[in-house]
Amino acid sequence: MSDILVHTEDGVTTVTFNRLEKKNSITSAMYGAMADAVEQAAADPAVRVLLIQGDATIFSAGNDLGDFLNAPPAGQDSPVFRFMKGLSGFAKPVVAAVCGPAVGIGTTLLFHCDIVVAGDNAAFSMPFVNLGLCPEFGSSLLVPQMFGYHRAAEALLLGEPFMAEAAQEVGLVNRVVPPTECNGVARGIARKLAAKPLSALVETKRLLRKAPAAQLPERIAEEGDSFRRMLREPAAREAFTAFMEKRKPDFSKV
């Protein structure tokens, strides 16, 4: 079975993380499949809504670190940046259903969604600093805009998980529901949106996102340059080595 499932029906393209045995951690090939799905949905006039979902137990553990170390993103044409560019510039509505852990890009991709439904077991985290890295996917711009500076600093500097209720309080999540209902509720919202006039949806989203959209491509590119540089530095090497060796990282000498 594919690690990414893509299905289009009734004007909704659904992208599903389907790698449960690896906690839906994302490989380069999966980013490529998601980028293709987003690009195809953007180009297809019959598609009005994009829906991104995982399982009732987990959304995504973020990057597959083994795959990430073996094939780090080399530039703006790499699969992960193709996905980032496609999703951040997607003109039609994007709905997400999130249950269980949403780590790293599992959280940052949500800032590019328009409606987010969370299971009450959802746990969001952006632990980039703990890996010797910096924020990605425009999160250094979008998190302070949504959370306010101090809450953004707490989320990005400490990198600790926050639960669904806290995410709803700061505006990242629209609704919190039982995990077994989450994908269904999100699908219902996507179908409601798909029944509306596409031109009105697109123009309303454009106006809503006009201010951050003006700065977003430059910020994503700047973060990407920093992220790639920091991947080669001692702090990240120590963090990844410690993860592989199942020990606590020691940053005292980096």
Disulfide bonds with the S-S distance in Angstrom:
none
